Amino acid sequence: MISIVIPVLNEAEMIGDLLEHLSKNSTQQNISNIVVVDGGSRDGTQDIVSKFVTLSDFENVEKWRVDNPQQNYHEVANNALSHKILDKNSGKVSRLSVSKMMKDPETCSGLANQSKVVLLDSPKGRARQMNFGAKHAQGSILYFLHADAFPPKNFDELIINEVKKGNNAGCFRMQFNSKHWWLRLASWLTQFSWRACRGGDQSQFITKALFEEIGGYDENYIIYEDNILINELYKRREFVVINKKIRTSARLYKKVGIWKLQYHFWAIYVKRWFGATADEMLAYYKKNISSCN
């Protein structure tokens, strides 16, 4: 079973379409839960995600009802909206934001075949958010996905089949949603297993056991965190490229400029190759890329 972990920060433009896409292009029985981890959005991202939160919240309300039989069921359901709920597995309190709660237990039981969408709050930082989401993942396979990347049809079956073959980590080949010749070439190159062709926009699946063995994402890296994990996987020869296309937005290229952004991405890659620290790479990114947004 797969847990999909999606870090978000001000992704109101994309996140709703992505969650619908995931539902339409996978088999619900293969998805343990979809964990959206928000790093402090202010554009309505949480409100959009909340519309998709269903079964996971009913289960928590049911726990409350069992643990607190003296309380009125409907009152508990109402109070569950955007309140803190104790995660009994981790022993920590996390906020599950809900916009729609069906209060009739019989009606709620009909949600059993839907994916469990959970919305969590986390300190900003993609590595932190993804590690936090992984802690709340219920599946034995983790699938880390950016909010502007749309995986291929039956992506869940494709991932599970690779794990069954003994391939414990990997990604899809990528296709930018742009007709620019360079981005088309860059997309074409991602079908090959070369390390230089890898990146977080291609998504990342990894067994939970391997992820925990590695220690998760290195939270010292505010940028380039995907590549640090990928480097570790390549060292272990634990990586496979699934020859199906994940469709990724070229929005950052459009904002910064294709050649300018590509140059700076190469520069960051080379800086890391020559031993640049996480702070040095972040400073370069802020100066040359973030300032362009």
C-alpha positions in Angstrom: 0.0 0.0 0.0 1.2 3.5 -0.9 1.2 6.7 1.2 1.4 9.8 -1.0 3.2 12.7 0.8 2.7 16.2 -0.8 4.5 19.2 0.7 2.7 22.5 0.0 3.2 26.2 0.5 0.7 28.6 -1.3 -0.4 26.0 -3.8 -4.0 26.9 -4.2 -3.6 27.1 -7.9 -2.5 23.5 -8.2 -3.4 21.3 -5.2 -7.1 20.8 -6.0 -6.4 19.6 -9.5 -3.7 17.3 -8.2 -5.9 15.6 -5.6 -8.6 15.0 -8.2 -6.0 13.7 -10.6 -4.6 11.2 -8.0 -8.1 9.9 -7.4 -8.9 9.4 -11.0 -5.6 7.8 -11.9 -5.2 5.2 -9.2 -7.0 2.4 -7.5 -8.1 3.4 -4.1 -7.3 0.1 -2.5 -3.7 0.7 -3.3 -3.5 4.1 -1.5 -3.2 3.9 2.3 -3.5 7.7 2.7 -2.6 11.0 1.0 -0.8 13.3 3.4 -0.7 17.0 2.5 1.8 18.9 4.7 1.3 22.6 4.7 4.2 24.9 5.6 2.1 28.0 6.3 0.1 28.8 3.2 -1.8 32.1 3.1 -3.5 31.7 -0.3 -6.4 29.4 0.7 -4.5 26.1 0.1 -5.7 24.6 3.3 -9.3 25.4 2.5 -9.0 23.6 -0.9 -7.4 20.6 0.6 -10.0 20.5 3.4 -12.7 19.8 0.8 -11.0 16.4 0.1 -10.6 15.4 3.7 -13.1 12.6 4.4 -12.6 9.2 5.9 -9.5 10.1 7.9 -11.5 12.6 9.9 -14.5 10.2 10.4 -12.1 7.7 11.9 -10.8 10.2 14.4 -14.3 11.3 15.3 -15.1 7.6 15.8 -12.2 7.3 18.2 -13.5 10.3 20.1 -16.9 8.8 20.3 -15.6 5.5 21.6 -13.3 7.2 24.1 -15.9 9.7 25.2 -19.3 7.9 25.2 -20.8 10.6 27.4 -20.4 13.2 24.6 -23.0 13.7 21.9 -21.9 12.2 18.6 -23.0 15.1 16.5 -21.4 17.6 18.9 -18.1 15.7 18.6 -18.3 15.7 14.8 -18.9 19.4 14.8 -16.0 20.1 17.2 -13.7 18.0 15.0 -13.6 20.7 12.4 -10.1 22.3 12.3 -9.4 21.1 15.9 -6.4 19.3 17.3 -6.6 15.5 17.4 -4.2 13.2 19.1 -2.4 10.8 16.9 -2.3 7.6 19.0 0.6 6.1 17.0 3.0 9.0 17.4 1.6 10.3 20.7 1.7 13.8 19.2 -1.0 16.3 18.5 -1.5 17.2 14.9 -4.2 19.4 13.3 -6.5 17.8 10.8 -8.4 20.5 8.9 -11.8 19.5 7.8 -14.4 21.4 5.7 -16.9 18.6 5.2 -17.9 16.1 7.8 -20.8 13.7 7.3 -22.3 13.2 10.8 -24.4 10.1 10.1 -22.2 7.1 11.0 -24.0 4.9 8.4 -23.4 7.5 5.7 -19.8 7.9 6.7 -19.2 4.2 6.4 -19.8 4.5 2.7 -16.5 6.4 2.5 -14.6 3.2 3.2 -13.4 3.0 -0.5 -12.1 6.5 -0.7 -8.5 7.5 -0.1 -7.8 9.0 3.2 -6.7 12.6 2.7 -5.0 14.2 5.7 -3.9 17.8 6.1 -1.1 18.5 8.5 0.7 21.7 9.6 4.5 21.8 9.7 7.3 24.3 10.0 8.2 25.6 6.5 10.9 23.7 4.6 10.2 20.9 2.1 12.5 18.4 3.8 10.9 19.1 7.1 7.4 18.8 5.6 8.1 15.6 3.8 9.7 14.0 6.9 6.7 15.0 9.0 4.4 13.6 6.4 6.3 10.3 6.3 5.7 10.0 10.1 2.0 10.0 9.4 2.2 7.7 6.4 0.3 4.4 6.9 1.6 2.6 3.8 4.7 0.5 3.4 5.7 2.5 0.3 6.2 6.3 0.4 5.5 8.4 -2.7 6.8 12.0 -2.4 5.1 14.3 -4.9 5.3 18.0 -5.7 2.0 19.9 -5.9 2.6 20.8 -9.6 3.5 17.3 -10.8 0.8 14.9 -12.1 1.8 11.2 -12.3 0.7 8.9 -15.1 -2.4 6.8 -15.1 -2.2 3.7 -12.8 0.9 5.2 -11.2 0.1 3.2 -8.0 0.2 -0.2 -9.8 3.4 0.8 -11.6 5.1 1.7 -8.3 3.9 -1.5 -6.5 5.0 -3.7 -9.4 8.5 -2.2 -9.2 8.7 -2.8 -5.5 7.6 -6.4 -6.0 10.5 -6.8 -8.4 12.8 -5.8 -5.6 13.3 -2.2 -6.8 12.9 -0.3 -3.5 13.2 3.3 -4.8 12.8 5.2 -8.0 10.9 7.8 -10.0 9.0 8.3 -13.3 10.5 9.9 -16.4 9.2 13.5 -16.8 7.5 15.7 -19.3 7.3 19.5 -18.8 4.0 21.1 -19.8 5.9 23.3 -22.3 6.7 23.0 -26.0 10.0 24.8 -25.7 12.7 22.7 -27.4 15.1 22.7 -24.5 12.5 21.6 -22.0 11.3 18.9 -24.4 14.9 17.7 -24.7 15.4 17.9 -20.9 12.2 15.8 -20.5 13.4 13.2 -23.1 16.7 12.7 -21.2 14.9 11.8 -18.0 14.1 8.3 -19.4 17.7 7.3 -18.9 19.2 6.2 -15.6 22.0 8.8 -15.5 22.3 10.5 -12.2 22.5 13.9 -13.8 19.0 13.5 -15.2 17.4 13.1 -11.8 15.4 15.7 -9.7 12.5 16.0 -7.3 10.1 17.1 -10.1 10.1 13.5 -11.3 8.6 12.4 -7.9 10.1 9.8 -5.6 8.9 6.5 -4.5 10.8 4.6 -1.8 9.9 1.8 0.7 9.3 3.1 4.1 11.9 0.7 5.5 14.6 2.0 3.2 13.6 5.7 3.9 13.9 5.1 7.6 17.2 3.3 7.2 18.6 6.3 5.3 17.2 8.7 7.9 14.8 10.5 5.6 15.4 13.8 4.0 18.3 15.9 5.3 16.6 18.9 6.9 19.8 20.9 6.7 19.0 21.4 3.0 16.3 24.0 2.4 16.9 23.4 -1.4 18.4 20.4 -3.1 17.0 18.1 -0.5 15.6 15.7 -3.2 19.0 15.4 -4.7 20.7 14.6 -1.4 18.3 11.6 -1.0 18.7 10.6 -4.6 22.5 10.7 -4.2 22.2 8.2 -1.3 20.0 5.9 -3.3 22.4 5.9 -6.2 25.2 5.0 -3.9 23.2 2.1 -2.7 22.2 1.2 -6.3 18.6 1.4 -5.1 17.0 3.4 -8.0 14.9 2.6 -11.0 13.3 4.9 -13.6 9.8 3.9 -14.6 9.3 4.6 -18.3 6.0 6.4 -17.9 5.7 10.2 -17.9 4.9 12.4 -15.0 3.6 15.8 -16.2 5.4 18.6 -14.5 4.7 22.4 -14.6 7.3 24.6 -16.2 6.1 27.6 -14.2 9.4 28.4 -12.5 11.1 28.4 -15.9 8.5 30.8 -17.2 8.9 33.2 -14.2 12.7 33.2 -14.1 13.5 32.6 -17.8 14.4 29.2 -19.2 18.1 29.8 -19.9 18.7 31.8 -16.7 17.1 29.2 -14.5 18.8 26.3 -16.2 22.2 28.0 -15.8 21.6 28.6 -12.0 20.4 25.0 -11.6 23.6 23.8 -13.2 25.6 26.1 -11.0 24.0 24.7 -7.9 24.7 21.2 -9.1 28.3 22.0 -9.7 28.7 23.8 -6.4 27.4 20.8 -4.6 29.8 18.6 -6.6 32.7 20.7 -5.4 31.6 20.5 -1.8 29.4 23.6 -1.2 27.5 23.5 2.1 23.7 23.6 2.4 23.9 27.3 3.6 26.0 28.3 0.6 23.7 26.7 -1.9 20.7 28.3 -0.2 22.3 31.7 -0.3 23.0 31.3 -4.0 19.5 30.2 -4.7 18.0 33.2 -2.8 20.2 35.6 -4.6 19.8 34.3 -8.1 16.4 32.5 -8.2 14.2 33.5 -5.4 14.8 37.2 -6.1 13.3 36.6 -9.6 10.0 35.3 -8.4 
